[in-house]
Amino acid sequence: MSRTQRKARALPRARPASPDPAMPRLSPERAFVVQLESSGAFARRTLRGRVEHLSSGEARRFGSLADLAGFLSRFQGGDG
């Protein structure tokens, strides 16, 4: 058995989370990945990074909370 195989076997396997009846299922059409820049952005109190809408693959860099919120709002459906 190789070192990689031993290491993989030693890691605990994640168990699927039990569904919480109080938490509604999330729509994949409204799923995003948000990457925040860490190069001092928080110290300057500015929010910068990149956001990607997972269903469409559309991505955009943002330089403020307003930019991020504007991108996210374009994908808001009529269900909430």
PyMOL Python script that loads the backbone (N, CA, C, O; Angstrom):
from pymol import cmd

cmd.read_pdbstr("""\
ATOM      1  N   MET A   1       0.846  -1.169   0.000  1.00  0.00           N
ATOM      2  CA  MET A   1       0.000   0.000   0.000  1.00  0.00           C
ATOM      3  C   MET A   1       0.895   1.237   0.000  1.00  0.00           C
ATOM      4  O   MET A   1       1.840   1.320   0.785  1.00  0.00           O
ATOM      5  N   SER A   2       0.599   2.203  -0.884  1.00  0.00           N
ATOM      6  CA  SER A   2       1.424   3.397  -0.993  1.00  0.00           C
ATOM      7  C   SER A   2       1.136   4.359   0.163  1.00  0.00           C
ATOM      8  O   SER A   2       0.143   4.225   0.877  1.00  0.00           O
ATOM      9  N   ARG A   3       2.011   5.304   0.319  1.00  0.00           N
ATOM     10  CA  ARG A   3       1.847   6.311   1.374  1.00  0.00           C
ATOM     11  C   ARG A   3       0.542   7.090   1.182  1.00  0.00           C
ATOM     12  O   ARG A   3      -0.168   7.363   2.150  1.00  0.00           O
ATOM     13  N   THR A   4       0.231   7.441  -0.053  1.00  0.00           N
ATOM     14  CA  THR A   4      -0.997   8.171  -0.351  1.00  0.00           C
ATOM     15  C   THR A   4      -2.222   7.362   0.021  1.00  0.00           C
ATOM     16  O   THR A   4      -3.175   7.901   0.584  1.00  0.00           O
ATOM     17  N   GLN A   5      -2.208   6.058  -0.292  1.00  0.00           N
ATOM     18  CA  GLN A   5      -3.345   5.202   0.043  1.00  0.00           C
ATOM     19  C   GLN A   5      -3.510   5.086   1.551  1.00  0.00           C
ATOM     20  O   GLN A   5      -4.636   5.113   2.049  1.00  0.00           O
ATOM     21  N   ARG A   6      -2.404   4.956   2.290  1.00  0.00           N
ATOM     22  CA  ARG A   6      -2.476   4.866   3.748  1.00  0.00           C
ATOM     23  C   ARG A   6      -3.041   6.152   4.330  1.00  0.00           C
ATOM     24  O   ARG A   6      -3.879   6.118   5.232  1.00  0.00           O
ATOM     25  N   LYS A   7      -2.580   7.290   3.810  1.00  0.00           N
ATOM     26  CA  LYS A   7      -3.048   8.581   4.306  1.00  0.00           C
ATOM     27  C   LYS A   7      -4.544   8.744   4.039  1.00  0.00           C
ATOM     28  O   LYS A   7      -5.283   9.213   4.904  1.00  0.00           O
ATOM     29  N   ALA A   8      -4.986   8.358   2.846  1.00  0.00           N
ATOM     30  CA  ALA A   8      -6.403   8.466   2.494  1.00  0.00           C
ATOM     31  C   ALA A   8      -7.260   7.567   3.385  1.00  0.00           C
ATOM     32  O   ALA A   8      -8.363   7.946   3.776  1.00  0.00           O
ATOM     33  N   ARG A   9      -6.761   6.397   3.697  1.00  0.00           N
ATOM     34  CA  ARG A   9      -7.527   5.473   4.548  1.00  0.00           C
ATOM     35  C   ARG A   9      -7.591   5.979   5.982  1.00  0.00           C
ATOM     36  O   ARG A   9      -8.551   5.686   6.693  1.00  0.00           O
ATOM     37  N   ALA A  10      -6.581   6.738   6.421  1.00  0.00           N
ATOM     38  CA  ALA A  10      -6.531   7.202   7.799  1.00  0.00           C
ATOM     39  C   ALA A  10      -7.484   8.360   8.057  1.00  0.00           C
ATOM     40  O   ALA A  10      -7.872   8.599   9.201  1.00  0.00           O
ATOM     41  N   LEU A  11      -7.864   9.081   7.006  1.00  0.00           N
ATOM     42  CA  LEU A  11      -8.752  10.221   7.201  1.00  0.00           C
ATOM     43  C   LEU A  11     -10.177   9.751   7.457  1.00  0.00           C
ATOM     44  O   LEU A  11     -10.667   8.846   6.781  1.00  0.00           O
ATOM     45  N   PRO A  12     -10.842  10.363   8.430  1.00  0.00           N
ATOM     46  CA  PRO A  12     -12.236   9.980   8.684  1.00  0.00           C
ATOM     47  C   PRO A  12     -13.112  10.426   7.518  1.00  0.00           C
ATOM     48  O   PRO A  12     -12.890  11.481   6.923  1.00  0.00           O
ATOM     49  N   ARG A  13     -14.083   9.628   7.211  1.00  0.00           N
ATOM     50  CA  ARG A  13     -14.998   9.965   6.126  1.00  0.00           C
ATOM     51  C   ARG A  13     -16.106  10.851   6.673  1.00  0.00           C
ATOM     52  O   ARG A  13     -16.664  10.598   7.741  1.00  0.00           O
ATOM     53  N   ALA A  14     -16.407  11.889   5.918  1.00  0.00           N
ATOM     54  CA  ALA A  14     -17.476  12.798   6.330  1.00  0.00           C
ATOM     55  C   ALA A  14     -18.816  12.106   6.130  1.00  0.00           C
ATOM     56  O   ALA A  14     -19.063  11.466   5.108  1.00  0.00           O
ATOM     57  N   ARG A  15     -19.654  12.249   7.115  1.00  0.00           N
ATOM     58  CA  ARG A  15     -20.999  11.693   7.007  1.00  0.00           C
ATOM     59  C   ARG A  15     -21.928  12.760   6.434  1.00  0.00           C
ATOM     60  O   ARG A  15     -21.792  13.939   6.763  1.00  0.00           O
ATOM     61  N   PRO A  16     -22.856  12.364   5.595  1.00  0.00           N
ATOM     62  CA  PRO A  16     -23.807  13.353   5.089  1.00  0.00           C
ATOM     63  C   PRO A  16     -24.599  13.945   6.249  1.00  0.00           C
ATOM     64  O   PRO A  16     -24.990  13.243   7.182  1.00  0.00           O
ATOM     65  N   ALA A  17     -24.823  15.240   6.165  1.00  0.00           N
ATOM     66  CA  ALA A  17     -25.587  15.909   7.217  1.00  0.00           C
ATOM     67  C   ALA A  17     -27.032  15.428   7.189  1.00  0.00           C
ATOM     68  O   ALA A  17     -27.608  15.201   6.125  1.00  0.00           O
ATOM     69  N   SER A  18     -27.597  15.280   8.360  1.00  0.00           N
ATOM     70  CA  SER A  18     -29.006  14.917   8.440  1.00  0.00           C
ATOM     71  C   SER A  18     -29.831  16.123   8.023  1.00  0.00           C
ATOM     72  O   SER A  18     -29.528  17.247   8.425  1.00  0.00           O
ATOM     73  N   PRO A  19     -30.866  15.908   7.226  1.00  0.00           N
ATOM     74  CA  PRO A  19     -31.700  17.036   6.826  1.00  0.00           C
ATOM     75  C   PRO A  19     -32.366  17.671   8.045  1.00  0.00           C
ATOM     76  O   PRO A  19     -32.937  16.980   8.888  1.00  0.00           O
ATOM     77  N   ASP A  20     -32.284  18.977   8.120  1.00  0.00           N
ATOM     78  CA  ASP A  20     -32.930  19.721   9.192  1.00  0.00           C
ATOM     79  C   ASP A  20     -34.289  20.175   8.670  1.00  0.00           C
ATOM     80  O   ASP A  20     -34.349  20.968   7.730  1.00  0.00           O
ATOM     81  N   PRO A  21     -35.382  19.688   9.260  1.00  0.00           N
ATOM     82  CA  PRO A  21     -36.706  20.044   8.749  1.00  0.00           C
ATOM     83  C   PRO A  21     -36.984  21.543   8.815  1.00  0.00           C
ATOM     84  O   PRO A  21     -37.823  22.042   8.066  1.00  0.00           O
ATOM     85  N   ALA A  22     -36.301  22.267   9.694  1.00  0.00           N
ATOM     86  CA  ALA A  22     -36.519  23.708   9.803  1.00  0.00           C
ATOM     87  C   ALA A  22     -35.758  24.482   8.730  1.00  0.00           C
ATOM     88  O   ALA A  22     -36.025  25.663   8.511  1.00  0.00           O
ATOM     89  N   MET A  23     -34.816  23.827   8.063  1.00  0.00           N
ATOM     90  CA  MET A  23     -33.995  24.498   7.060  1.00  0.00           C
ATOM     91  C   MET A  23     -34.445  24.059   5.677  1.00  0.00           C
ATOM     92  O   MET A  23     -34.343  22.879   5.340  1.00  0.00           O
ATOM     93  N   PRO A  24     -34.945  24.996   4.866  1.00  0.00           N
ATOM     94  CA  PRO A  24     -35.376  24.623   3.516  1.00  0.00           C
ATOM     95  C   PRO A  24     -34.178  24.239   2.646  1.00  0.00           C
ATOM     96  O   PRO A  24     -33.061  24.709   2.864  1.00  0.00           O
ATOM     97  N   ARG A  25     -34.425  23.389   1.671  1.00  0.00           N
ATOM     98  CA  ARG A  25     -33.359  22.999   0.746  1.00  0.00           C
ATOM     99  C   ARG A  25     -32.947  24.203  -0.078  1.00  0.00           C
ATOM    100  O   ARG A  25     -33.788  25.015  -0.464  1.00  0.00           O
ATOM    101  N   LEU A  26     -31.676  24.321  -0.346  1.00  0.00           N
ATOM    102  CA  LEU A  26     -31.168  25.439  -1.124  1.00  0.00           C
ATOM    103  C   LEU A  26     -31.212  25.113  -2.607  1.00  0.00           C
ATOM    104  O   LEU A  26     -30.926  23.990  -3.021  1.00  0.00           O
ATOM    105  N   SER A  27     -31.571  26.101  -3.390  1.00  0.00           N
ATOM    106  CA  SER A  27     -31.666  25.926  -4.831  1.00  0.00           C
ATOM    107  C   SER A  27     -30.287  26.043  -5.480  1.00  0.00           C
ATOM    108  O   SER A  27     -29.580  27.020  -5.233  1.00  0.00           O
ATOM    109  N   PRO A  28     -29.888  25.073  -6.300  1.00  0.00           N
ATOM    110  CA  PRO A  28     -28.602  25.181  -6.991  1.00  0.00           C
ATOM    111  C   PRO A  28     -28.572  26.360  -7.963  1.00  0.00           C
ATOM    112  O   PRO A  28     -27.497  26.851  -8.306  1.00  0.00           O
ATOM    113  N   GLU A  29     -29.740  26.814  -8.405  1.00  0.00           N
ATOM    114  CA  GLU A  29     -29.792  27.961  -9.315  1.00  0.00           C
ATOM    115  C   GLU A  29     -29.439  29.260  -8.595  1.00  0.00           C
ATOM    116  O   GLU A  29     -29.183  30.282  -9.231  1.00  0.00           O
ATOM    117  N   ARG A  30     -29.427  29.210  -7.280  1.00  0.00           N
ATOM    118  CA  ARG A  30     -29.082  30.403  -6.500  1.00  0.00           C
ATOM    119  C   ARG A  30     -27.819  30.174  -5.673  1.00  0.00           C
ATOM    120  O   ARG A  30     -27.660  30.758  -4.602  1.00  0.00           O
ATOM    121  N   ALA A  31     -26.924  29.322  -6.173  1.00  0.00           N
ATOM    122  CA  ALA A  31     -25.681  29.014  -5.460  1.00  0.00           C
ATOM    123  C   ALA A  31     -24.524  29.807  -6.066  1.00  0.00           C
ATOM    124  O   ALA A  31     -24.411  29.946  -7.284  1.00  0.00           O
ATOM    125  N   PHE A  32     -23.683  30.316  -5.197  1.00  0.00           N
ATOM    126  CA  PHE A  32     -22.550  31.147  -5.604  1.00  0.00           C
ATOM    127  C   PHE A  32     -21.299  30.715  -4.862  1.00  0.00           C
ATOM    128  O   PHE A  32     -21.373  30.148  -3.772  1.00  0.00           O
ATOM    129  N   VAL A  33     -20.157  30.989  -5.461  1.00  0.00           N
ATOM    130  CA  VAL A  33     -18.877  30.881  -4.775  1.00  0.00           C
ATOM    131  C   VAL A  33     -18.352  32.298  -4.670  1.00  0.00           C
ATOM    132  O   VAL A  33     -18.291  33.021  -5.665  1.00  0.00           O
ATOM    133  N   VAL A  34     -17.970  32.698  -3.455  1.00  0.00           N
ATOM    134  CA  VAL A  34     -17.422  34.027  -3.235  1.00  0.00           C
ATOM    135  C   VAL A  34     -16.018  33.856  -2.687  1.00  0.00           C
ATOM    136  O   VAL A  34     -15.819  33.237  -1.641  1.00  0.00           O
ATOM    137  N   GLN A  35     -15.046  34.409  -3.399  1.00  0.00           N
ATOM    138  CA  GLN A  35     -13.655  34.383  -2.951  1.00  0.00           C
ATOM    139  C   GLN A  35     -13.287  35.796  -2.531  1.00  0.00           C
ATOM    140  O   GLN A  35     -13.419  36.739  -3.310  1.00  0.00           O
ATOM    141  N   LEU A  36     -12.824  35.937  -1.292  1.00  0.00           N
ATOM    142  CA  LEU A  36     -12.441  37.245  -0.777  1.00  0.00           C
ATOM    143  C   LEU A  36     -10.940  37.408  -0.849  1.00  0.00           C
ATOM    144  O   LEU A  36     -10.197  36.470  -0.559  1.00  0.00           O
ATOM    145  N   GLU A  37     -10.484  38.591  -1.234  1.00  0.00           N
ATOM    146  CA  GLU A  37      -9.053  38.874  -1.245  1.00  0.00           C
ATOM    147  C   GLU A  37      -8.585  39.057   0.188  1.00  0.00           C
ATOM    148  O   GLU A  37      -9.287  39.637   1.016  1.00  0.00           O
ATOM    149  N   SER A  38      -7.404  38.561   0.466  1.00  0.00           N
ATOM    150  CA  SER A  38      -6.896  38.646   1.834  1.00  0.00           C
ATOM    151  C   SER A  38      -5.684  39.559   1.942  1.00  0.00           C
ATOM    152  O   SER A  38      -5.053  39.618   2.997  1.00  0.00           O
ATOM    153  N   SER A  39      -5.351  40.262   0.886  1.00  0.00           N
ATOM    154  CA  SER A  39      -4.151  41.107   0.899  1.00  0.00           C
ATOM    155  C   SER A  39      -4.437  42.462   1.541  1.00  0.00           C
ATOM    156  O   SER A  39      -4.356  43.501   0.887  1.00  0.00           O
ATOM    157  N   GLY A  40      -4.770  42.436   2.813  1.00  0.00           N
ATOM    158  CA  GLY A  40      -4.984  43.657   3.559  1.00  0.00           C
ATOM    159  C   GLY A  40      -6.330  44.306   3.336  1.00  0.00           C
ATOM    160  O   GLY A  40      -6.586  45.383   3.874  1.00  0.00           O
ATOM    161  N   ALA A  41      -7.200  43.682   2.557  1.00  0.00           N
ATOM    162  CA  ALA A  41      -8.488  44.293   2.247  1.00  0.00           C
ATOM    163  C   ALA A  41      -9.318  44.521   3.506  1.00  0.00           C
ATOM    164  O   ALA A  41      -9.995  45.543   3.617  1.00  0.00           O
ATOM    165  N   PHE A  42      -9.279  43.597   4.442  1.00  0.00           N
ATOM    166  CA  PHE A  42     -10.084  43.747   5.647  1.00  0.00           C
ATOM    167  C   PHE A  42      -9.538  44.862   6.529  1.00  0.00           C
ATOM    168  O   PHE A  42     -10.305  45.561   7.192  1.00  0.00           O
ATOM    169  N   ALA A  43      -8.227  45.031   6.542  1.00  0.00           N
ATOM    170  CA  ALA A  43      -7.637  46.094   7.346  1.00  0.00           C
ATOM    171  C   ALA A  43      -8.068  47.463   6.821  1.00  0.00           C
ATOM    172  O   ALA A  43      -8.199  48.413   7.592  1.00  0.00           O
ATOM    173  N   ARG A  44      -8.287  47.563   5.517  1.00  0.00           N
ATOM    174  CA  ARG A  44      -8.717  48.834   4.919  1.00  0.00           C
ATOM    175  C   ARG A  44     -10.239  48.957   4.900  1.00  0.00           C
ATOM    176  O   ARG A  44     -10.779  49.947   4.407  1.00  0.00           O
ATOM    177  N   ARG A  45     -10.922  47.960   5.431  1.00  0.00           N
ATOM    178  CA  ARG A  45     -12.387  47.933   5.474  1.00  0.00           C
ATOM    179  C   ARG A  45     -13.015  48.030   4.089  1.00  0.00           C
ATOM    180  O   ARG A  45     -14.061  48.655   3.914  1.00  0.00           O
ATOM    181  N   THR A  46     -12.373  47.412   3.112  1.00  0.00           N
ATOM    182  CA  THR A  46     -12.964  47.293   1.790  1.00  0.00           C
ATOM    183  C   THR A  46     -13.154  45.821   1.489  1.00  0.00           C
ATOM    184  O   THR A  46     -12.364  44.976   1.909  1.00  0.00           O
ATOM    185  N   LEU A  47     -14.192  45.535   0.772  1.00  0.00           N
ATOM    186  CA  LEU A  47     -14.508  44.158   0.423  1.00  0.00           C
ATOM    187  C   LEU A  47     -14.186  43.969  -1.049  1.00  0.00           C
ATOM    188  O   LEU A  47     -14.792  44.604  -1.912  1.00  0.00           O
ATOM    189  N   ARG A  48     -13.234  43.098  -1.329  1.00  0.00           N
ATOM    190  CA  ARG A  48     -12.824  42.838  -2.709  1.00  0.00           C
ATOM    191  C   ARG A  48     -12.701  41.345  -2.927  1.00  0.00           C
ATOM    192  O   ARG A  48     -12.393  40.587  -2.007  1.00  0.00           O
ATOM    193  N   GLY A  49     -12.946  40.935  -4.164  1.00  0.00           N
ATOM    194  CA  GLY A  49     -12.781  39.529  -4.487  1.00  0.00           C
ATOM    195  C   GLY A  49     -13.433  39.175  -5.795  1.00  0.00           C
ATOM    196  O   GLY A  49     -13.507  39.986  -6.718  1.00  0.00           O
ATOM    197  N   ARG A  50     -13.908  37.943  -5.860  1.00  0.00           N
ATOM    198  CA  ARG A  50     -14.495  37.391  -7.079  1.00  0.00           C
ATOM    199  C   ARG A  50     -15.715  36.575  -6.682  1.00  0.00           C
ATOM    200  O   ARG A  50     -15.707  35.893  -5.657  1.00  0.00           O
ATOM    201  N   VAL A  51     -16.762  36.647  -7.497  1.00  0.00           N
ATOM    202  CA  VAL A  51     -17.978  35.881  -7.244  1.00  0.00           C
ATOM    203  C   VAL A  51     -18.337  35.143  -8.524  1.00  0.00           C
ATOM    204  O   VAL A  51     -18.182  35.673  -9.624  1.00  0.00           O
ATOM    205  N   GLU A  52     -18.819  33.918  -8.370  1.00  0.00           N
ATOM    206  CA  GLU A  52     -19.232  33.114  -9.522  1.00  0.00           C
ATOM    207  C   GLU A  52     -20.585  32.485  -9.239  1.00  0.00           C
ATOM    208  O   GLU A  52     -20.805  31.907  -8.175  1.00  0.00           O
ATOM    209  N   HIS A  53     -21.485  32.602 -10.197  1.00  0.00           N
ATOM    210  CA  HIS A  53     -22.795  31.953 -10.127  1.00  0.00           C
ATOM    211  C   HIS A  53     -22.604  30.541 -10.646  1.00  0.00           C
ATOM    212  O   HIS A  53     -22.218  30.358 -11.800  1.00  0.00           O
ATOM    213  N   LEU A  54     -22.865  29.546  -9.824  1.00  0.00           N
ATOM    214  CA  LEU A  54     -22.513  28.176 -10.181  1.00  0.00           C
ATOM    215  C   LEU A  54     -23.326  27.616 -11.340  1.00  0.00           C
ATOM    216  O   LEU A  54     -22.775  26.893 -12.170  1.00  0.00           O
ATOM    217  N   SER A  55     -24.605  27.922 -11.425  1.00  0.00           N
ATOM    218  CA  SER A  55     -25.422  27.350 -12.496  1.00  0.00           C
ATOM    219  C   SER A  55     -25.045  27.878 -13.867  1.00  0.00           C
ATOM    220  O   SER A  55     -25.008  27.120 -14.835  1.00  0.00           O
ATOM    221  N   SER A  56     -24.763  29.178 -13.960  1.00  0.00           N
ATOM    222  CA  SER A  56     -24.468  29.775 -15.267  1.00  0.00           C
ATOM    223  C   SER A  56     -22.977  29.848 -15.553  1.00  0.00           C
ATOM    224  O   SER A  56     -22.571  29.923 -16.712  1.00  0.00           O
ATOM    225  N   GLY A  57     -22.160  29.827 -14.510  1.00  0.00           N
ATOM    226  CA  GLY A  57     -20.724  29.975 -14.691  1.00  0.00           C
ATOM    227  C   GLY A  57     -20.299  31.425 -14.846  1.00  0.00           C
ATOM    228  O   GLY A  57     -19.112  31.706 -15.011  1.00  0.00           O
ATOM    229  N   GLU A  58     -21.250  32.347 -14.796  1.00  0.00           N
ATOM    230  CA  GLU A  58     -20.917  33.765 -14.923  1.00  0.00           C
ATOM    231  C   GLU A  58     -20.143  34.207 -13.684  1.00  0.00           C
ATOM    232  O   GLU A  58     -20.513  33.880 -12.557  1.00  0.00           O
ATOM    233  N   ALA A  59     -19.068  34.952 -13.909  1.00  0.00           N
ATOM    234  CA  ALA A  59     -18.217  35.379 -12.801  1.00  0.00           C
ATOM    235  C   ALA A  59     -17.882  36.854 -12.957  1.00  0.00           C
ATOM    236  O   ALA A  59     -17.926  37.418 -14.051  1.00  0.00           O
ATOM    237  N   ARG A  60     -17.544  37.457 -11.821  1.00  0.00           N
ATOM    238  CA  ARG A  60     -17.214  38.879 -11.834  1.00  0.00           C
ATOM    239  C   ARG A  60     -16.339  39.203 -10.634  1.00  0.00           C
ATOM    240  O   ARG A  60     -16.510  38.630  -9.557  1.00  0.00           O
ATOM    241  N   ARG A  61     -15.406  40.120 -10.824  1.00  0.00           N
ATOM    242  CA  ARG A  61     -14.637  40.660  -9.703  1.00  0.00           C
ATOM    243  C   ARG A  61     -15.450  41.789  -9.096  1.00  0.00           C
ATOM    244  O   ARG A  61     -16.182  42.474  -9.809  1.00  0.00           O
ATOM    245  N   PHE A  62     -15.332  41.992  -7.795  1.00  0.00           N
ATOM    246  CA  PHE A  62     -16.042  43.083  -7.131  1.00  0.00           C
ATOM    247  C   PHE A  62     -15.079  43.833  -6.222  1.00  0.00           C
ATOM    248  O   PHE A  62     -14.098  43.276  -5.730  1.00  0.00           O
ATOM    249  N   GLY A  63     -15.381  45.095  -6.014  1.00  0.00           N
ATOM    250  CA  GLY A  63     -14.523  45.936  -5.193  1.00  0.00           C
ATOM    251  C   GLY A  63     -15.251  46.581  -4.036  1.00  0.00           C
ATOM    252  O   GLY A  63     -14.687  47.408  -3.318  1.00  0.00           O
ATOM    253  N   SER A  64     -16.518  46.199  -3.853  1.00  0.00           N
ATOM    254  CA  SER A  64     -17.289  46.738  -2.730  1.00  0.00           C
ATOM    255  C   SER A  64     -18.460  45.811  -2.444  1.00  0.00           C
ATOM    256  O   SER A  64     -18.805  44.947  -3.250  1.00  0.00           O
ATOM    257  N   LEU A  65     -19.055  46.009  -1.293  1.00  0.00           N
ATOM    258  CA  LEU A  65     -20.235  45.232  -0.937  1.00  0.00           C
ATOM    259  C   LEU A  65     -21.367  45.535  -1.913  1.00  0.00           C
ATOM    260  O   LEU A  65     -22.136  44.639  -2.263  1.00  0.00           O
ATOM    261  N   ALA A  66     -21.479  46.780  -2.353  1.00  0.00           N
ATOM    262  CA  ALA A  66     -22.526  47.154  -3.309  1.00  0.00           C
ATOM    263  C   ALA A  66     -22.330  46.413  -4.637  1.00  0.00           C
ATOM    264  O   ALA A  66     -23.305  45.960  -5.235  1.00  0.00           O
ATOM    265  N   ASP A  67     -21.087  46.286  -5.103  1.00  0.00           N
ATOM    266  CA  ASP A  67     -20.814  45.524  -6.340  1.00  0.00           C
ATOM    267  C   ASP A  67     -21.235  44.071  -6.185  1.00  0.00           C
ATOM    268  O   ASP A  67     -21.877  43.504  -7.069  1.00  0.00           O
ATOM    269  N   LEU A  68     -20.868  43.467  -5.047  1.00  0.00           N
ATOM    270  CA  LEU A  68     -21.209  42.067  -4.798  1.00  0.00           C
ATOM    271  C   LEU A  68     -22.721  41.885  -4.732  1.00  0.00           C
ATOM    272  O   LEU A  68     -23.268  40.971  -5.349  1.00  0.00           O
ATOM    273  N   ALA A  69     -23.398  42.757  -3.983  1.00  0.00           N
ATOM    274  CA  ALA A  69     -24.851  42.663  -3.844  1.00  0.00           C
ATOM    275  C   ALA A  69     -25.545  42.867  -5.193  1.00  0.00           C
ATOM    276  O   ALA A  69     -26.554  42.221  -5.475  1.00  0.00           O
ATOM    277  N   GLY A  70     -25.017  43.745  -6.009  1.00  0.00           N
ATOM    278  CA  GLY A  70     -25.595  43.976  -7.338  1.00  0.00           C
ATOM    279  C   GLY A  70     -25.513  42.733  -8.206  1.00  0.00           C
ATOM    280  O   GLY A  70     -26.473  42.393  -8.898  1.00  0.00           O
ATOM    281  N   PHE A  71     -24.377  42.055  -8.175  1.00  0.00           N
ATOM    282  CA  PHE A  71     -24.221  40.816  -8.946  1.00  0.00           C
ATOM    283  C   PHE A  71     -25.185  39.758  -8.431  1.00  0.00           C
ATOM    284  O   PHE A  71     -25.876  39.116  -9.221  1.00  0.00           O
ATOM    285  N   LEU A  72     -25.241  39.565  -7.110  1.00  0.00           N
ATOM    286  CA  LEU A  72     -26.113  38.545  -6.536  1.00  0.00           C
ATOM    287  C   LEU A  72     -27.584  38.816  -6.838  1.00  0.00           C
ATOM    288  O   LEU A  72     -28.347  37.889  -7.108  1.00  0.00           O
ATOM    289  N   SER A  73     -27.978  40.076  -6.792  1.00  0.00           N
ATOM    290  CA  SER A  73     -29.397  40.412  -6.999  1.00  0.00           C
ATOM    291  C   SER A  73     -29.872  40.104  -8.406  1.00  0.00           C
ATOM    292  O   SER A  73     -31.069  39.911  -8.621  1.00  0.00           O
ATOM    293  N   ARG A  74     -28.965  40.054  -9.367  1.00  0.00           N
ATOM    294  CA  ARG A  74     -29.354  39.723 -10.740  1.00  0.00           C
ATOM    295  C   ARG A  74     -29.896  38.315 -10.845  1.00  0.00           C
ATOM    296  O   ARG A  74     -30.623  38.008 -11.790  1.00  0.00           O
ATOM    297  N   PHE A  75     -29.564  37.453  -9.903  1.00  0.00           N
ATOM    298  CA  PHE A  75     -29.975  36.052  -9.973  1.00  0.00           C
ATOM    299  C   PHE A  75     -31.094  35.728  -8.974  1.00  0.00           C
ATOM    300  O   PHE A  75     -31.463  34.564  -8.816  1.00  0.00           O
ATOM    301  N   GLN A  76     -31.626  36.733  -8.312  1.00  0.00           N
ATOM    302  CA  GLN A  76     -32.690  36.496  -7.337  1.00  0.00           C
ATOM    303  C   GLN A  76     -33.973  36.138  -8.073  1.00  0.00           C
ATOM    304  O   GLN A  76     -34.444  36.870  -8.943  1.00  0.00           O
ATOM    305  N   GLY A  77     -34.521  34.988  -7.695  1.00  0.00           N
ATOM    306  CA  GLY A  77     -35.761  34.540  -8.312  1.00  0.00           C
ATOM    307  C   GLY A  77     -36.956  35.155  -7.618  1.00  0.00           C
ATOM    308  O   GLY A  77     -36.813  35.910  -6.656  1.00  0.00           O
ATOM    309  N   GLY A  78     -38.107  34.834  -8.103  1.00  0.00           N
ATOM    310  CA  GLY A  78     -39.346  35.343  -7.535  1.00  0.00           C
ATOM    311  C   GLY A  78     -39.795  34.600  -6.301  1.00  0.00           C
ATOM    312  O   GLY A  78     -40.859  34.901  -5.760  1.00  0.00           O
ATOM    313  N   ASP A  79     -39.008  33.623  -5.831  1.00  0.00           N
ATOM    314  CA  ASP A  79     -39.436  32.804  -4.691  1.00  0.00           C
ATOM    315  C   ASP A  79     -38.888  33.297  -3.367  1.00  0.00           C
ATOM    316  O   ASP A  79     -38.942  32.552  -2.389  1.00  0.00           O
ATOM    317  N   GLY A  80     -38.370  34.495  -3.282  1.00  0.00           N
ATOM    318  CA  GLY A  80     -37.880  34.932  -1.987  1.00  0.00           C
ATOM    319  C   GLY A  80     -37.334  36.236  -2.044  1.00  0.00           C
ATOM    320  O   GLY A  80     -36.873  36.757  -1.028  1.00  0.00           O
TER     321      GLY A  80
END
""", "prot")
cmd.dss("prot")
cmd.show_as("cartoon", "prot")
cmd.util.cbc("prot")
cmd.orient("prot")
